[in-house]
Amino acid sequence: MTMTDPIADFLTRIRNAIQAKHKRVEIPSTAVKLALAKLLLEKNLIAGYTELDTAPQKTIRIQLKYTDGQPAIAALRRISRPGLRRYVSADELPRVLGGLGLGVISTSRGLMTDKEARQAGIGGEVLCEIW
């Protein structure tokens, strides 16, 4: 079965695992999902991730992070979707919760946060918001 929006599936699997208070979640792997997992690890929102070589497709195992029983990720929201893409220039980049949240931007230089894209002076597609 083909998936219409793999990034929304990635975010939904993480959201559901957090609600169920799971320690880890497994997600089918793609290059964008790996880059997103790497970004979440760099920003200290997950405890870690590994790529498993399972058949027929590789899988990403993400270890979720909790502090005193509270998840590091409070909410995930998909912004740009296949039916309505959201592209912004460098001066129109969104601030998530006044800078406390994290906006994930797909740029010509790869995935980066809204703050990194603003500093680099480049825009792109706003994939999601995390806080």
C-alpha positions in Angstrom: 0.0 0.0 0.0 1.3 3.4 -0.9 1.5 6.2 1.6 0.2 9.6 0.6 2.1 11.6 3.3 5.0 9.7 5.0 6.0 12.7 7.1 2.5 12.9 8.6 2.8 9.2 9.3 6.1 9.7 11.0 4.7 12.5 13.3 1.5 10.5 14.0 3.5 7.4 15.1 5.6 9.5 17.5 2.5 11.3 18.8 0.6 8.0 19.4 3.7 6.4 21.1 4.0 9.3 23.4 0.3 9.2 24.3 0.6 5.5 25.0 3.8 6.2 27.0 5.9 3.8 25.0 9.7 3.9 25.3 10.3 3.4 21.6 8.6 3.5 18.3 9.4 1.8 15.0 8.9 3.7 11.7 9.5 2.7 8.1 12.7 4.4 6.9 13.2 7.1 4.2 15.9 9.7 3.8 13.7 12.5 5.0 12.5 10.5 8.0 16.2 9.8 8.9 17.0 13.5 8.6 14.1 14.4 10.8 15.1 11.8 13.4 18.7 13.2 13.3 17.3 16.7 13.8 15.1 15.6 16.8 18.2 14.0 18.4 20.4 17.1 17.8 17.7 19.2 19.5 17.5 16.7 22.4 13.8 15.9 21.8 14.4 12.1 21.6 16.8 9.8 23.5 18.2 8.2 20.3 17.5 6.4 17.1 18.9 3.4 15.1 18.3 2.2 11.6 17.4 -1.4 11.4 18.0 -3.4 8.3 14.7 -5.3 8.1 13.0 -6.8 5.1 11.4 -5.5 2.8 12.2 -1.9 4.0 14.6 -0.5 6.5 13.1 0.7 9.8 14.0 3.5 12.2 13.7 2.7 15.9 13.3 5.9 17.9 13.8 5.9 21.7 11.5 8.5 23.1 12.7 10.8 25.9 10.8 11.4 29.1 11.7 13.6 32.1 9.9 12.8 35.4 7.3 11.0 33.4 6.7 13.9 31.0 7.6 13.6 27.3 10.2 15.9 25.8 7.8 16.4 22.9 4.6 18.0 24.0 3.0 18.3 20.5 3.7 17.7 16.8 1.8 19.5 14.0 2.2 19.0 10.3 2.1 22.3 8.4 2.9 21.6 4.7 1.0 18.7 3.3 0.7 17.1 -0.1 -2.6 18.9 -0.9 -1.3 22.3 0.3 2.4 23.0 0.3 3.7 25.9 2.5 6.8 27.6 1.2 8.2 30.7 2.9 11.1 33.0 2.3 13.8 33.7 4.9 12.0 36.8 6.2 8.6 34.9 6.5 9.9 32.0 8.6 7.4 31.2 11.4 8.3 31.4 15.1 6.8 28.5 17.0 5.5 29.6 20.4 7.5 32.8 20.2 10.8 31.0 19.6 10.3 28.3 22.3 9.1 25.7 19.8 10.8 24.2 16.9 9.9 24.7 13.2 11.3 22.2 10.8 12.1 23.6 7.4 13.2 21.7 4.2 15.7 23.9 2.5 18.1 23.5 -0.4 20.7 22.7 2.2 18.7 19.9 3.8 16.4 19.9 6.9 17.0 22.5 9.5 15.2 24.4 12.2 13.5 27.7 11.7 16.2 29.4 13.7 19.0 27.9 11.7 17.3 28.8 8.4 16.8 32.4 9.6 20.5 32.7 10.5 21.5 31.2 7.1 19.0 33.6 5.4 17.3 30.9 3.4 13.6 29.8 3.2 12.0 26.6 2.2 9.0 24.3 2.8 7.7 24.4 6.4 7.3 20.7 7.2 6.1 20.7 10.8 6.1 22.4 14.2 7.2 20.7 17.4 6.9 22.0 21.0 
